[in-house]
């Protein structure tokens, strides 16, 4: 059904790489026991060794120690463990003030909003027109009650990369725990926890051609973190629940498959699409930083047309993209990211996100650019907006 479909919504979900699937198959059909210690039965021991090898591989990619990384069910759980865990460990002992940016993904934004209802004080930092946090503004927002700062590494909608090294240094100087959501930057943008003072890092496999339902959390040694989901003693007693061995194996393999060459190819396709659209379609606006953005992301607003109309017309032509329009949001609100960078509702409603993958080709990009130009021109002819 979708053999010729050009999928450009890879920030939402990427296609599983066949090589990842091949690596995972053994742990569905041949080695399917739960992990057991060396004194257990052989299949369980093999499962445990495989789990730990996968953990070690991902941790090494981050520059972390193996004991500092746990597997989770995905980026939402990882951010919940990080944020609620810190608050649970420190609230009442030091304070209850949390700082995040206004454009965080919902896994952070709504977790913090839930804690705000429970009595935590929250500061939502403004960002500049490109979506970047000013470390000096962050520093001025820290109080004696501040216990946690959570600023994403790269934005999920507009792709803007934050200067988390400078942000981390501010937090380190003020002795504040720093969490970053690296869901959309991991393996795409360098992140070495030996060089960047970050205490907690959210990761996910679904954005790098790994399986869905598996993620991870880096926890720097010594970071106070209260266990928030009770049950067994899995993941060094940090996260209860049956270990997802096939998922862990797939996540590890997906990390191995990302290369610098691939990221450069993504960047070339990103820049080519941006250049074509901005030069060929009048009154189109790039959202996010022009160059300091993830290699796979291009987010553009087309004035005088609705994003959902563009999305539906492109779908009819065989292209899958996403929009910041309220009609495509389960919250029924326009993109909080576009509003956060100073855009109005019209700009948010007209925004389209194009995100690429290793399966995207330059021919796909050119065909998409042609289709977008045609769709926007046709919609503007009948638009009541201008």
N, C-alpha and C positions, 0 to 999 in steps of 0.2 A: 504493500500500500504506500509506503513512504520511501521506496527505492531511490527516487529522483528528488526527494525533498531536501532542501538546503536548510539545515538546522543552524541557526545563529543565536541560540539562547543558552550557550554553554556556561554562563554564570549560574544558571538555575540547576542544570544537570548536564553532565557529559556522558556520551556513549561509552559503555564499558569497552576497554581495549581487549581484543581477543586473547592477547598474551597474558593479560591479567586473569581472564576467565580460565585459561588452560592451567595456570598455576593454582587456582582455587579448587579445581575439580576434585583433586585428590582428597581434599579435606571435607568434601561432601559425601563421597562414596567409599573411600578406602580407610582414611584415618579420621574418624568422626567421634571419637571419645572425648569426654571433657578432660582438660589438662589435670594431670596428677603428678605428685612428687616422684622422686626416684624410687621410692619404696612401693609405688603403685604398679599396675599392670602395664605391659609394654605399649599398647596403643595410646593409653593416657599419657605415658611418659613422652612418647613421640609428639603428641599434640602439645604438651607443655614446652618441649624444646623448640618446636616450630613457632609457637606464640612468642617465646622469648627472643628468638632470632629476628622475628618481624619487628618486635619492639626495639631491639638494638639497632636495626637498620634505620628506622625512622628517627630514633633519638640521635644517632650519629649524623644524620643529614642536618639536624638542628644544631649540632655542636653540643648536645646534652649528654648526660650520663643515662644509661639504660634505666636506672631506678627512678629517673625523673619524668618518665613518660608513661601515661596510662591510656588504654583504649577505652572509647566510649561508643555510644550509638550514633554519634554525629555531632555537628558543630553546635546545635542547640543545647544538647546535654552538656557538652564541654563547657560552654559559657555559663550555663546554670551552675555546674559544679564549682567553677572558678569564682563566680561572683557571690553566690549564696554561701559557698564554703568559707570565703574570707569574712563575709559579714557575720556568719554564725560563729566564727572563731574569735572575732574581735569586738563585735557589738557589745556594749556594756563594759568593756575593758579599756578601750581607747576612745571610741566614738562611733558615729554611724553616718558619716558624711561620705558620699560617693560622687565622683566626677566622671562624666562621660561626654562625648560630643553629641551634637544634635542629629548627626547623620549616621549613627550606628545602625547595624542590622537589627532586625527585630529580636533575635536571640539575646542580644545585650539590652536593647532599648526596653523591651517589655519585661525582662527580668528585673531591671532596675526600677521600672515603674511599679511593679508588684511589691518590691521592697519599700518603695516610697510610701505606699499605702499602709505598710506595716510600721512606719515610724522613722525610716531612714531619711536623712536630708540628702537631696540630690541637686547637683549643679550640672546643667546642660550647656556645655560650651558652644559658643558661636564658632563658625568656621568662616574662612574668607571666601570670596566668590568662586574659587577653584576647589573648595572643599577641604582646605588644610587648617589644622589647629595651630595656633601660635603658642609655642612653649612658654613664652612670657605671660600670656593670658592664663595659661594653666597654672603657672607658678603663683600668680596673684589670686587664684581661686582656691588654693589650698589653705585650709584652716587647721587649728589644733585638733579638730574633730575628724579630719579626713583620714579614712582608712584604706581607700581603694580608688585608683584611677583606671578606667577602661577606655582605651582609644584604639580603634581598629588599625591594622597595618595598611589595608587598602579597602576602598569603599566598594560595596557590592553592586551599586548602580552606575556610578560615574567613573570608577576605576582609580580615583585619585589616591596616591600613596602618601601616607603620613611620615613625618620625620620621627619615627619611634625611638631612634637613638637619643635625640635631644629630649624627647618627652620622657624617656626612661631615665635620663640623667637628672632631670628635674625631680622625678619621683625618688630616685636614689638619694639625692641630696636632702630631700625632705623626709626620708625614711617612710615613704608611702608605697604600698604594694601596687605594682603595675601589671595589668592584664591587657593583652592585645588579641583581637580576633584576626587570625591570619588565614581564614578560610579561602579568600580570593587571591592571596599572594603566595601561599606556600608552594615552593618549587619554582615559582615564576619570578619572584623577587628575592634576593639574598636575605637570609635571616639566620644569624649565628648568635645563639644565646650566650656564647662566651664573650662576644664583643658588644652585645646590646644588653643593657641592664633591664631585662624584662623578667618578671617572676612567673607569669602564667601565659601560655599561648594556646589558643584554640585552633585546631586543625580539622580537616575533613577530607575524605577520599573522593567524594562525589564530584568535585570540580577538576580533578586531574585524571579522569578516565579510570578511576577505581570504582569499587562497588558502593552503592548507597547503603545507609544503615551502619556505617563504621566511621568513627572519627577518633580524635585523640586530644589529650591535654598535657602540655608540658607544665610541670610543677617544679620550680626551682627548689632545691634542697633547703629545708628550713622554713619554707613559706607556710604560715598558719592557715589551715584549711579544715573546716569541720565537715565530716562526712554527712551528706544530706539525704542519701537514699539508703535505708537500712536493709539488711539481708545477710548475705554471706560475706566472706573476707577476700573476695577477688580483688585483683589490681592493687596489691599491697594495702588492702583494706581501705582503699580510697573510693572504690566504686563497686557496689554489689551487683551481682547478676552473672548469668552464664556467659562465659567468654565466647566471642564470635571468631572462631579460628579461621574459617574461610575468609571472612571479612578482613581480619588482620593480615593474612597472607596477601590478599588482593591489594590492600592499602600499601603494604611494603613494596610489592611489585610495581604498583603504579608510580611510586616515588622513584624507583630505579629507572623507569622508562622516560622520564622527563629529561630533556637535554638542553644545553645552552643554545644549540642550533635551532631546536624547535621554538624556543622562546623568541629568537631573532626572527624566525619566519612569521610568528604570530604578530610581532611588532610591525613588520613590513606590511602585512595584510591590514592591520589596524590603521596605519598611517595612510595607506593607499585609499582605503574607504573614506577616511576623514577628508583627505585632500580632494577626492572626487566629489563628494557630497557638498562640501563647503564652496567649491569652485563652480559646480554645475547647478546647484539648487539655491536660488536666492532666498534670503531670509531664513537660513538654517543656522543654528547656534550649537557649537560644541559645548557640552556640559562636562565640567571637570578640568583638570590641568591638561594643557596641550601635550606636554612631554612626560611629566612626572606622573604616569599612570600605568596600570598593569598592561602588559603587552597584548592581552586578549580583548580589551574593552574599548568600545567606541559608543558614546551616548550623545545623541543629537536631538535637538528640538526643532521641529518644523512649524513655523508660525502659520496661523490661520487654519490649521487642520487638527483634528482630534487624533491622538495616538491610537485609540482603539480602532478607528476607521483605517488607519494605515496598516495596523497589525492584521486586521481581517482581510484587507485587500491583498496584502503580501502573502497571506496564508493561501488565498485562492490561487496565487501564482506559484505556490510551492516553496515559500520561505517562512521560517519560524523565527520570530523576534518577540521581544517583550516591550511593554510600555509602562510609563509611570502614571498613566491615567487612572483615575478613580474607578472607572468601570472595569478595569482589569485587576483591581486590588480587592482582596477579601475584606479589608478594613473599610472599604468604601471611601477612603480618603486619597487625595492625590499624593504623589511621591513626597514623603517628608524630606528626602534628600535634596530634590530640586528646590523645594521651599527653603530648606536649610542653607543653600548657597545663595539665597537672595532672589530666586525665581518666584514668579507669581503663579497662580493656579493655571493660567493659560499656558505658560511655559511647561509646567509639569504635565498638563494634559496632552501636550504635543510632543512629548519626549519619547524617543525610541532607543532601546539598548540593543546593540549588536555585539555579541561576544563569540569569539572564534575558538577553534580547537585544532588538534593535530590532524583531524579529518577534514578540516576546511581547506579549500584550495584557492589560489588567486583567481581562478576562473569563477568560483562560487562568489567571491567578493565582487568581481566586475558585474556578474549577472545580477547580484543584489543591488548594486549601485544603479544599474539601468532600471531595474524594477521600481526602486524607491523613487527615482526621478519621475517616472511615468505615473506612479500612483499619486504622488504629491501634487503633480501638475493637474491631474484629473480631479482630485478632491478639492483643490483650491478653486477650480472653476465653479464648483457648486457650493462652496463654503459660505455660510452666512457671517463668518467671523471677519472677513475682509478680503 
